[in-house]
Amino acid sequence: MEIQKISDRHRCIMVDKVLKGLTGVELCSKYDISQTHLSVLVNSPLWKKESAIMHDNHMGEFKGKLMNLVPAALKNVQEIMERDTTYDIVDKDTGQSRQVQVSNPPATRLKASELVLGATGLAGKDKHENSQKSVVINLVQPKWEGESATVIDIEVS
């Protein structure tokens, strides 16, 4: 069985699925239809065509607004990657307290970098299939006043 025409009811289901992101279970419950009926609708070539058009129109409507947010989003990511945080550290032997300024943890900076590269389509892409990818992470262990910090470079392949 294949649908021949998208009815108003079908369009409401499509809006809830495509634009609002409702799950199959939620759609079946809301519209009192079976999973089988929903599957027939969703897998119909007409449904696929109409839902793709709906999605593209919706995305096109907001694409300009989203593009205007890119510079601010990149600035925020850069600030996160460069932000220093101050911690109060107490020496457990002497009870002496001091403040230490630490950059964001490597995992946070790495995740922010992955998000930026992923959004640009650069993450995980490599022209040479056999070439090895690696990331160098700098771990910094702060020391007490007058001492120099210990820096450890870890290369992850």
C-alpha positions, 0 to 999 in steps of 0.5 A: 500500500502506498499513499497517493496524496498527502492529506491535511492529517498527513501534513500535520504528522509530517510537521510533527516529525520533520520540524518538531522531531517527534518520535514514532511512538509519540506520533502514533500516540498523538494521532492514534495510528499504528506503527505499521501505518506510520511506517507506510506513510514515512516510507512512501516516495510521496512522503519522502519527497514532500518531507524533504521539501518541507525540511529544505524550505524550513532550513532555507528560511533560517539559514541566513539567520544561522549564518549571521551567528557564525562569527559570534559562535566562533568567537565563543569557541575561541574564548572557551579554548583560551579561557583561564580558570582560577582555582584555590588549592590547599597544600594538604601537608601545610594547609597553605592556600594559593590560587592557581590559574589554569587553562581549560583542560585539554579535553575541553579544548580538544572537544571544542576543536572537534566541534569546529572542525566537524561543523566545517566538514574537516573533521575526520577527512583525510586525503591519504587513506593510509596517513596517520592522524595524531593530536598533541595534548599539552598537560600542565601541572602547576607548581608552588610560587617560584617553581616552574610548571611541569609540561607533558606533551602526549601524542594521541594517534 
